[in-house]
Amino acid sequence: MALPVGTILDGKFKIVQILGEGGMGTVYKVEQLGTPPGSSPYYYAVKELLISPNTSEEDRKSAIERFNKEIALLHGLKHPRIAALMFPFQERGNSYFAMEFVPGRSLEKILEQTNAPLPEEQVIRWMTQVCEALTYIHTRNPPIILRDLKPGNVMITNDDEVQLIDFGIARRFDPNKRTNTENLGTISYASPEHLGSITMPGQRRSAQNPGKLVQTDARSDIYSLGATMYHLLTNYEPDPIQTPAVGSILAKNPRLRTVKIGNTTVCPVEQVIIKAMQQEPAQRFQSAEAMRVALQQCLPNQPAVLPGTTVQIPAISPNSTIIVSTAGANGSSTLGGIICPKCGFANRPGAKFCKRDGQPLVAGVAVPPQARAPIQARPVGSGNSIQARPVQHPPAGAPPSRPSQPIRARPVQSPANGQTRPAQPIQARPISNGTPVDVNAAYRAGLQHLSQKNYAEAINQFKLAHTHGGGSYDILYNLGRAYRQSAQSVREQDPRLFNEQMRQATEYFSEALRLKADALDAQFQLGLCYRDLSLLPQAAEAFKKAQALNPKDTAVYYQQGLVAIEQGAYREAEALLKEGLRIQPDHALILVALGRLFIETRQMPVAINALLKATQSDPALWEAWFELARAHMRQKEWKYALSALERARQINNNVAEIYSAMANCYLKLNRKVEARQMVKESLQRDPKHAEALRIQKQL
């Protein structure tokens, strides 16, 4: 039986709505208590495991095991299309866990209210987002299989974005198993593997013919995604464990888009669904990313072939094919986090601004613009069903190949203060027997290695291109990028190598600017290098030149403000940061920097206001919540500080400073038990954390 609205859970959640009830519990919408004044109420979804006294011991153990598995699976997942786990707790003898609340409607609810096939273009766009989430969980180590993908478990937010919910029967893939321990799921959307075995085409499963033992894997979710699309586009549930016949989906929804290929009319989205719902897993799309690519090409008004390498996916009919592209519409992958196009930093999925340089980010862009020169692509998926066409045109913007006329680079000059000393360069691999180097090939290989974070090999390839006749701006600029990103990757482990490689980067960026004085990217990167080397006057000068090249670049104002703060020029820093906000008022990182500045200058009300705006602009930026807590602590508002720190901890639970600050707040409230626990948590993450050790002595 559901708890009444108004019930307080775990001392900090008030039930405001019942979202759903089932045999084993209820899902509630709850409001977090103690939200700082001026900020909007914050809601969570709390899932309850409620076991009836009449439940058998076996079913009870199974329910508890599934509940705990769901918590364990969600604990490590951080993706903008997956509702995030916050934390589990116990209350009144029952088990609960709090999750991110997803406002909106499930696709099941949308179907019920519409009672008609949903618009094709909208369904395709939603399903490509589902593919992004599936790609994320399928590429975990070990892979996670959702196993219950269906319209009821796909939420559409008020911003028309997809969120996957309910990992109740998800499992980690175990290659050592022949079949599933449990075969659960909703039968209309379940793949044949959900039943534990596959029978030959045309055969029925029986005691005498149990079929070949199999377990669900990533391709099982592909089947369920195809079945979900079938329901959304026809308003009919698919027949259980059946592959739709060619033309059957179009017959139920004649408004689906068709194309003429030769003398045959085909429905691209129908072919994608049929391929996804093949009985044999090897005949389906072999990854969610491959299906996303196919779906992208099914969108109306798409060109016949998108830029980049193309592949052909044979349809069920031997006379029809779908042409799709291996690249997204912008020529870049959406796997993993968002790569900053300026500094190459891999930001968390969903980030709006680069954490390293403050550059505004575009969701889905995962390859810097300079790395978009195409290279020979490998076939998508596996087996012989997908064939890559050869790339026939050279990449746009690639440096000209002139191996017969090598160009010597001018001597690299050190910064004016003379502190830079040459680092030992990473040696390029020798070319045997005087074989001429293909400058284009070396350049493209360098870009590929750089995008894959194989920095040593990227440097090798760019140097080959540079020393064998490719002394262009592009090669020098990317050599600088490779050295800088390589330096960033070893910053904590090897400070000496960090400094050497960062100095090398400054030399190549300076050389690139001598070839192209108005290059904003190289000027900005040079400023970042100087700042990383603590050469603040040189950094300020570089960013000033970058500002002159583009007075509307908020990332430049952000960096200028940080440099001014580090130089102690607080008034100048405030003016620069406010100018950046004038251009982009919701720039969360600039708001956080301003908040820190106001804390340092003891302007607490103004700091709190700026930091509240930062949390509203980017609720997943833990630093904004942490700095907001610091401001409240300066005001001795311990409860408000704890509330903000709890939000920071939910986003990033590995930061020792968060726990030591929470310990400090609990100590001020005379809650010593909680303070000791937070000190313990802090020291587990950093045994030498000074603030935690100080509080430990007080306790």
C-alpha positions in Angstrom: 0.0 0.0 0.0 1.4 3.4 -1.0 2.4 5.9 1.7 0.2 9.0 1.9 1.2 12.3 0.3 3.0 14.5 2.8 5.0 11.6 4.4 8.6 12.5 5.2 11.2 9.9 4.1 14.8 9.8 5.4 14.3 13.1 7.2 14.7 15.1 4.0 12.1 14.0 1.4 8.4 14.9 1.4 6.2 12.8 -0.8 4.2 15.1 -3.1 2.9 12.6 -5.7 2.5 8.8 -6.3 4.0 8.1 -9.8 3.3 4.4 -10.0 2.4 1.3 -8.0 3.3 -2.3 -8.5 3.3 -5.6 -6.8 6.6 -5.0 -5.1 6.4 -1.3 -4.2 5.7 2.2 -5.3 7.5 5.1 -7.0 7.0 8.5 -5.4 7.8 12.0 -6.5 9.4 13.7 -3.5 10.6 17.3 -2.7 13.9 17.8 -1.0 13.5 19.8 2.2 15.9 22.6 3.2 16.3 24.1 -0.3 18.1 27.5 -0.1 15.8 30.5 -0.3 15.4 32.0 -3.8 16.0 28.7 -5.5 13.3 26.5 -7.1 12.1 23.3 -5.4 14.1 20.3 -6.2 12.4 17.0 -6.8 13.5 13.3 -6.8 11.9 10.0 -7.7 12.1 7.6 -4.8 11.6 3.9 -5.6 10.3 1.7 -2.7 10.7 -2.1 -2.3 7.7 -3.2 -0.3 7.4 -7.0 0.2 4.1 -8.4 1.3 4.1 -10.7 4.4 2.4 -13.3 2.2 5.3 -13.4 -0.3 7.2 -16.7 -0.4 10.8 -16.7 0.9 12.1 -17.5 -2.6 10.2 -14.6 -4.2 11.3 -12.3 -1.3 15.0 -13.1 -1.8 14.6 -12.7 -5.6 12.9 -9.3 -5.2 15.6 -8.0 -2.8 18.4 -9.3 -5.1 16.9 -7.5 -8.1 16.4 -4.3 -6.1 20.0 -4.3 -4.9 21.3 -5.2 -8.4 19.4 -2.2 -9.8 21.1 0.1 -7.2 24.5 -1.4 -8.1 24.0 -1.0 -11.8 22.7 2.6 -11.6 25.5 3.6 -9.1 28.1 3.8 -11.9 26.0 5.3 -14.7 26.4 9.0 -15.5 24.7 9.9 -18.8 22.3 12.7 -19.8 19.8 10.2 -21.1 19.7 8.0 -18.1 18.0 9.0 -14.8 20.8 9.1 -12.3 20.9 7.3 -9.0 21.4 9.6 -6.0 21.5 7.2 -3.0 19.8 4.3 -1.3 18.3 4.4 2.3 16.2 2.5 4.7 13.0 3.7 6.3 10.3 1.9 8.4 12.0 -1.5 7.6 11.6 -1.0 3.8 14.3 -0.3 1.2 14.3 2.8 -1.0 16.6 4.6 -3.4 16.4 8.2 -4.6 16.8 9.0 -8.3 16.8 12.0 -10.5 13.2 13.0 -11.2 12.4 13.1 -14.9 9.4 15.5 -15.6 7.4 14.5 -18.6 5.5 11.5 -20.0 6.4 8.0 -20.9 6.0 6.9 -24.5 3.4 4.4 -23.3 1.4 7.3 -21.9 1.8 9.3 -25.1 0.5 6.4 -27.1 -2.5 6.0 -24.8 -3.4 9.7 -25.1 -2.8 9.9 -28.8 -4.3 6.5 -29.7 -2.7 6.7 -33.2 0.7 6.2 -34.8 3.2 8.9 -33.7 4.9 11.2 -36.2 7.7 9.4 -38.0 10.3 12.1 -37.8 9.7 12.6 -34.0 9.9 8.9 -33.4 13.2 8.6 -35.3 14.7 11.5 -33.3 13.6 10.0 -30.0 15.0 6.6 -31.0 18.4 8.0 -32.0 18.6 9.4 -28.5 17.7 6.0 -27.1 20.6 4.6 -29.2 22.9 7.1 -27.6 22.0 5.8 -24.1 22.2 2.1 -25.2 25.6 2.8 -26.7 26.7 4.1 -23.3 25.6 1.1 -21.3 26.6 -1.4 -23.9 30.2 -0.1 -23.9 30.6 -0.3 -20.1 33.0 -2.9 -18.8 31.3 -5.4 -18.5 28.5 -4.3 -20.8 25.0 -3.6 -19.2 22.0 -5.1 -21.0 18.7 -3.3 -20.3 16.5 -6.3 -21.1 13.2 -4.4 -20.6 13.2 -1.7 -23.3 9.6 -0.7 -24.1 7.5 2.4 -24.4 6.7 2.5 -20.7 10.4 2.8 -19.8 11.3 5.6 -22.1 10.4 9.1 -20.7 10.1 12.2 -22.9 10.9 15.3 -20.9 9.2 18.7 -21.3 12.2 19.7 -23.5 11.5 16.8 -25.9 14.5 14.9 -24.6 14.7 11.1 -24.0 15.5 9.6 -20.6 15.6 5.8 -19.9 14.1 4.7 -16.6 13.7 1.4 -14.8 16.8 -0.8 -14.8 15.0 -3.3 -12.5 15.9 -6.4 -14.6 19.0 -5.0 -16.3 22.1 -7.2 -16.0 25.8 -7.2 -16.6 26.8 -9.4 -19.6 28.7 -12.5 -18.5 30.5 -14.2 -21.4 31.0 -17.3 -19.4 27.2 -18.0 -19.2 25.4 -20.0 -21.9 21.9 -18.6 -20.9 20.3 -16.1 -18.5 19.7 -16.9 -14.9 16.3 -15.2 -15.1 14.3 -14.7 -18.3 12.2 -11.6 -17.5 10.9 -8.8 -19.7 7.7 -7.8 -21.5 6.9 -10.5 -24.0 5.8 -8.1 -26.9 9.2 -6.4 -26.9 11.4 -9.4 -25.8 13.9 -10.9 -28.1 14.0 -14.7 -28.7 17.1 -14.8 -26.4 14.9 -13.6 -23.5 13.4 -17.1 -23.5 16.8 -18.6 -23.0 17.2 -20.3 -26.4 16.7 -19.8 -30.1 15.0 -22.2 -32.4 15.7 -22.6 -36.1 13.5 -20.6 -38.5 10.1 -22.3 -39.0 10.5 -24.5 -35.9 8.4 -24.2 -32.8 10.0 -24.4 -29.3 8.9 -27.5 -27.4 10.2 -30.0 -24.8 11.6 -32.1 -27.7 13.0 -29.1 -29.5 14.2 -26.6 -26.8 16.5 -24.8 -29.2 20.0 -23.5 -28.9 20.9 -22.0 -25.5 21.7 -18.3 -25.6 21.8 -15.4 -23.2 20.7 -11.8 -23.8 23.4 -9.4 -25.0 23.5 -5.9 -26.5 21.7 -7.1 -29.6 18.7 -8.2 -27.5 18.2 -4.5 -26.6 18.4 -3.8 -30.4 15.5 -6.2 -31.0 13.5 -4.5 -28.2 14.2 -1.1 -29.7 12.9 -2.3 -33.0 9.8 -3.7 -31.4 9.3 -0.4 -29.5 9.5 1.5 -32.8 7.0 -0.9 -34.4 4.5 0.0 -31.7 5.1 3.8 -31.8 4.8 4.0 -35.6 1.7 1.6 -36.0 -0.1 1.9 -32.7 -0.1 -1.9 -32.6 1.9 -4.0 -30.2 4.3 -6.2 -32.1 3.5 -10.0 -32.2 5.7 -11.7 -29.6 9.0 -13.1 -31.0 8.0 -12.4 -34.6 10.0 -10.6 -37.3 7.6 -8.3 -39.2 7.0 -9.1 -42.9 8.2 -6.6 -45.5 5.4 -4.2 -46.2 3.5 -5.0 -43.0 4.5 -1.9 -41.1 3.8 0.4 -44.1 0.4 -1.2 -44.5 -0.5 -0.2 -40.9 0.9 3.3 -41.4 0.8 4.4 -45.1 2.1 7.8 -44.2 5.6 6.5 -43.5 8.2 7.9 -45.8 9.2 5.8 -48.9 12.0 6.2 -51.4 12.5 5.0 -54.9 15.6 2.9 -55.5 15.7 1.7 -59.1 12.3 0.3 -59.9 11.5 -0.6 -56.3 9.7 1.6 -53.7 11.0 0.9 -50.1 10.2 2.3 -46.7 13.6 3.0 -45.0 12.3 3.1 -41.4 10.5 -0.2 -42.0 13.7 -1.8 -43.2 15.5 -0.6 -40.1 12.8 -2.1 -37.8 12.8 -5.4 -39.7 16.6 -5.6 -39.5 16.5 -4.8 -35.7 13.9 -7.5 -35.1 15.6 -10.4 -36.8 15.3 -13.7 -35.0 19.1 -14.4 -35.3 21.1 -11.8 -33.3 23.9 -11.9 -36.0 21.4 -10.6 -38.6 20.5 -7.5 -36.5 22.4 -4.3 -36.2 25.5 -5.3 -34.2 25.6 -2.2 -32.1 23.3 0.6 -31.0 25.6 3.1 -32.8 25.1 1.3 -36.1 21.3 1.5 -35.6 21.6 5.2 -34.7 23.4 5.8 -38.0 20.8 4.0 -40.0 18.0 5.9 -38.2 19.6 9.2 -38.8 19.5 8.6 -42.6 15.8 7.7 -42.4 14.9 11.3 -41.4 12.9 13.2 -44.0 14.8 15.6 -46.2 18.1 13.9 -45.6 20.5 14.0 -48.5 21.0 10.7 -50.3 24.5 10.4 -48.8 25.7 12.4 -45.9 29.3 13.8 -45.8 31.9 11.2 -44.7 32.4 7.5 -45.4 29.2 5.6 -46.3 28.1 2.1 -45.9 25.3 0.0 -47.2 23.0 -2.0 -45.0 21.2 -4.7 -47.0 17.4 -4.8 -46.3 15.4 -8.0 -46.1 14.4 -7.7 -49.7 17.5 -8.5 -51.9 16.6 -5.7 -54.3 16.5 -2.8 -51.9 19.1 -1.1 -49.7 19.4 1.8 -47.3 22.2 4.2 -47.7 23.5 5.6 -44.4 26.6 7.4 -43.2 29.1 6.4 -40.6 29.3 10.0 -39.4 26.7 12.1 -37.6 25.2 15.1 -39.3 28.1 17.2 -38.2 30.7 14.6 -39.0 31.4 13.6 -35.5 30.7 10.8 -33.0 28.4 11.1 -30.0 30.1 8.4 -28.0 31.2 9.3 -24.5 31.6 12.8 -23.2 31.7 16.0 -25.2 35.1 17.0 -26.5 36.0 20.7 -26.4 36.7 21.9 -29.9 39.4 24.3 -28.5 41.4 22.4 -25.9 40.3 18.8 -26.6 39.2 18.2 -23.0 36.7 15.3 -22.6 33.8 16.9 -20.7 31.1 15.0 -19.0 28.1 14.1 -21.2 25.6 17.0 -21.2 28.1 19.7 -20.3 27.3 23.1 -21.6 30.8 24.6 -21.2 34.3 23.1 -21.2 35.5 22.7 -17.7 39.1 23.4 -18.7 38.7 26.5 -20.9 35.1 27.7 -20.6 34.4 27.2 -24.3 30.6 26.8 -25.0 30.0 23.2 -26.1 27.6 21.8 -28.7 25.9 18.5 -27.6 27.2 15.5 -29.5 30.4 17.2 -30.9 33.1 14.7 -30.0 35.8 15.6 -32.6 37.5 19.0 -32.8 37.0 20.8 -36.1 40.6 20.3 -37.1 40.2 16.6 -36.7 37.3 16.2 -39.2 39.5 15.4 -42.2 38.1 11.9 -43.1 40.3 8.8 -43.1 39.7 5.4 -44.4 36.9 4.0 -42.3 36.5 0.4 -41.1 33.2 -1.3 -41.8 30.5 -0.7 -39.2 29.4 -3.7 -37.2 30.7 -7.2 -37.9 30.3 -9.9 -40.5 29.7 -9.4 -44.2 26.3 -7.6 -43.9 27.9 -4.1 -44.0 30.5 -3.0 -46.5 32.4 0.2 -46.4 32.8 2.1 -49.7 36.2 3.5 -50.3 36.7 7.2 -49.7 37.2 8.8 -53.1 38.0 12.4 -52.3 40.9 13.9 -50.3 39.9 15.7 -47.1 38.9 19.3 -47.3 41.5 21.6 -45.9 44.3 18.9 -45.7 47.8 20.4 -46.2 49.2 20.0 -49.8 51.5 17.1 -50.4 54.9 18.3 -51.5 57.4 15.5 -50.5 59.8 16.5 -53.3 60.3 20.1 -51.9 60.7 20.0 -48.2 60.3 23.3 -46.3 62.5 24.0 -43.3 60.7 25.6 -40.4 62.1 28.8 -39.1 63.9 28.6 -35.7 61.4 28.4 -32.9 61.7 31.4 -30.5 61.3 31.2 -26.8 59.1 33.5 -24.8 60.5 36.9 -23.9 61.4 36.0 -20.3 63.8 33.3 -21.5 62.4 30.7 -19.1 61.5 28.2 -21.8 64.0 25.5 -22.5 63.6 23.0 -25.3 62.1 19.7 -24.3 63.3 16.3 -25.6 61.0 15.8 -28.6 59.2 12.5 -29.1 61.1 11.0 -32.0 59.3 10.2 -35.2 59.7 6.7 -36.5 62.4 6.5 -39.2 61.5 5.9 -42.8 63.6 3.1 -44.2 65.3 3.1 -47.6 64.5 6.7 -48.2 60.9 5.9 -48.9 59.1 9.2 -49.6 56.5 10.2 -47.0 52.9 10.9 -47.9 52.4 14.1 -46.1 48.6 13.9 -46.4 48.5 10.4 -45.0 50.8 11.3 -42.0 48.7 14.4 -41.3 45.4 12.4 -41.4 46.9 9.7 -39.2 48.0 12.3 -36.7 44.5 13.7 -36.5 43.1 10.2 -35.9 45.6 9.4 -33.2 44.9 12.8 -31.6 41.2 12.1 -31.5 41.9 8.7 -29.9 44.1 10.3 -27.3 47.1 8.4 -28.6 49.3 11.5 -28.1 52.8 10.0 -28.7 51.8 8.5 -32.1 49.9 11.7 -33.0 53.1 13.7 -32.4 55.1 11.2 -34.4 52.8 11.5 -37.4 52.5 15.3 -37.3 56.3 15.5 -37.1 56.7 13.2 -40.1 54.3 15.5 -42.1 56.2 18.6 -40.8 59.7 17.4 -41.6 58.8 16.0 -45.0 57.5 19.1 -46.6 54.4 20.0 -44.7 55.3 23.2 -42.9 51.8 24.5 -42.9 49.8 26.3 -40.2 47.5 23.2 -39.8 50.4 20.9 -39.0 52.1 23.3 -36.6 48.8 24.0 -34.9 48.0 20.4 -34.4 51.5 19.6 -33.2 50.9 22.2 -30.5 47.6 20.6 -29.6 49.1 17.2 -29.4 51.9 18.3 -27.1 49.4 20.3 -24.9 46.9 17.5 -24.5 49.7 15.0 -23.9 51.0 17.4 -21.2 47.6 17.6 -19.6 47.3 13.8 -19.5 50.5 13.5 -17.3 50.1 16.7 -15.2 49.5 14.9 -11.9 51.8 11.9 -12.5 54.9 13.6 -14.0 55.2 17.4 -13.4 58.6 17.6 -15.1 57.3 16.0 -18.3 54.2 18.2 -18.0 56.3 21.3 -18.1 58.5 20.1 -20.9 55.6 19.1 -23.2 53.7 22.3 -22.4 56.8 24.4 -23.4 57.0 22.4 -26.6 53.3 23.3 -27.2 54.0 27.0 -26.8 56.8 26.8 -29.3 54.6 25.2 -32.0 51.7 27.5 -31.4 54.1 30.5 -31.6 55.5 29.1 -34.9 51.9 28.6 -36.2 51.1 32.2 -35.4 54.1 33.4 -37.3 52.5 31.8 -40.4 49.0 33.0 -39.6 48.9 36.0 -37.2 45.1 36.2 -37.1 44.6 32.6 -36.0 42.3 32.8 -33.0 42.6 29.2 -32.1 46.4 29.2 -31.9 46.4 32.5 -30.0 43.9 31.1 -27.5 45.8 27.8 -27.1 49.0 29.8 -26.5 47.3 31.7 -23.7 46.2 28.4 -22.1 49.8 27.0 -22.3 51.2 30.1 -20.6 48.6 29.9 -17.9 49.3 26.2 -17.3 53.0 27.2 -17.0 52.1 30.0 -14.5 53.5 32.6 -16.9 50.6 34.9 -16.1 51.8 38.1 -17.9 52.4 36.2 -21.1 49.0 34.5 -20.7 47.3 37.9 -20.2 48.9 39.2 -23.3 48.0 36.2 -25.4 44.3 36.3 -24.3 44.2 40.1 -25.0 45.3 39.4 -28.6 42.6 36.6 -28.8 40.0 39.1 -27.5 41.0 41.6 -30.3 40.5 38.8 -32.9 37.0 37.9 -31.5 35.5 40.4 -29.0 32.4 38.1 -28.7 34.2 34.9 -27.5 33.0 34.2 -23.9 35.8 31.6 -23.4 38.4 34.3 -23.9 36.7 36.5 -21.2 36.5 33.5 -18.9 40.3 32.9 -19.2 41.1 36.6 -18.9 39.1 36.7 -15.7 40.9 33.7 -14.2 44.3 35.1 -15.1 43.4 38.4 -13.5 42.2 36.6 -10.3 45.4 34.6 -10.2 47.4 37.9 -10.4 45.3 39.4 -7.6 43.7 42.0 -9.9 40.1 41.5 -8.6 38.5 44.6 -10.0 39.9 43.8 -13.5 38.7 40.2 -13.1 35.2 41.2 -12.1 34.9 43.5 -15.1 36.2 40.8 -17.6 33.9 38.2 -16.2 30.9 40.5 -16.2 31.6 41.3 -19.9 31.5 37.6 -20.7 28.2 37.4 -18.9 26.9 40.3 -20.9 27.5 38.2 -24.1 26.2 34.9 -22.6 24.2 35.4 -19.3 23.9 31.7 -18.5 27.6 30.8 -18.7 27.8 28.6 -15.7 31.6 28.6 -15.3 31.8 32.4 -15.5 29.1 32.6 -12.8 31.1 30.2 -10.6 34.3 32.2 -11.1 32.4 35.4 -10.2 31.0 33.6 -7.1 34.5 32.6 -6.0 35.7 36.1 -6.6 32.9 37.6 -4.5 33.6 35.0 -1.7 37.2 36.1 -1.6 36.2 39.8 -1.5 33.6 39.0 1.2 30.6 40.0 -0.8 28.5 37.0 0.3 24.9 38.0 -0.8 26.2 38.8 -4.3 28.2 35.6 -4.3 25.2 33.5 -3.4 23.1 35.2 -6.1 25.7 34.4 -8.8 26.2 30.8 -7.6 22.4 30.2 -7.5 22.3 31.3 -11.1 25.1 28.9 -11.9 23.3 26.0 -10.4 20.2 26.9 -12.3 22.1 27.2 -15.6 23.9 23.8 -15.1 22.5 21.7 -12.2 25.1 19.0 -12.9 28.1 21.2 -12.2 29.1 20.1 -8.8 31.6 23.0 -8.3 28.7 25.4 -8.5 26.9 23.7 -5.6 30.2 23.4 -3.6 31.0 27.1 -4.0 27.3 27.9 -3.0 27.9 25.9 0.1 31.1 27.8 0.9 29.2 31.1 0.6 26.5 29.9 3.0 29.2 28.6 5.4 30.8 32.1 5.4 27.3 33.4 6.4 27.1 30.6 9.1 24.0 29.2 7.3 24.9 25.6 8.1 21.7 23.9 7.0 21.6 25.7 3.6 25.3 24.8 3.2 24.6 21.2 3.9 21.8 21.1 1.4 24.1 22.5 -1.3 26.9 20.1 -0.3 24.5 17.2 -0.6 23.7 18.2 -4.1 27.5 18.4 -4.9 28.0 15.0 -3.4 25.3 13.4 -5.4 26.9 14.7 -8.6 30.5 13.8 -7.6 31.0 11.5 -4.6 34.8 11.3 -5.0 35.8 14.8 -3.8 37.4 14.9 -0.3 36.7 18.6 0.1 32.9 18.0 -0.1 33.0 15.6 2.8 35.3 17.7 4.9 33.0 20.7 4.4 30.0 18.6 5.4 31.9 17.4 8.5 32.5 21.1 9.4 28.8 21.9 9.0 27.7 18.9 11.1 30.2 19.9 13.8 28.8 23.5 13.9 25.3 21.9 14.3 26.7 19.7 17.1 25.9 16.6 15.1 29.1 14.8 15.9 28.1 11.3 14.7 27.5 12.6 11.2 30.6 14.8 11.4 32.8 11.7 12.2 31.2 9.8 9.3 32.0 12.7 6.9 35.6 12.9 8.2 35.9 9.2 7.5 34.6 9.6 4.0 36.9 12.5 3.3 40.0 10.6 4.5 39.1 7.5 2.5 39.4 9.7 -0.6 42.4 11.6 0.5 44.3 10.3 3.7 46.3 13.5 3.9 43.4 16.0 3.5 44.4 18.8 5.9 40.9 20.1 6.8 39.5 16.6 7.5 42.5 15.9 9.8 41.9 19.2 11.6 38.3 18.3 12.2 39.2 14.8 13.3 41.4 16.3 16.1 38.5 18.5 17.2 36.2 15.4 17.4 
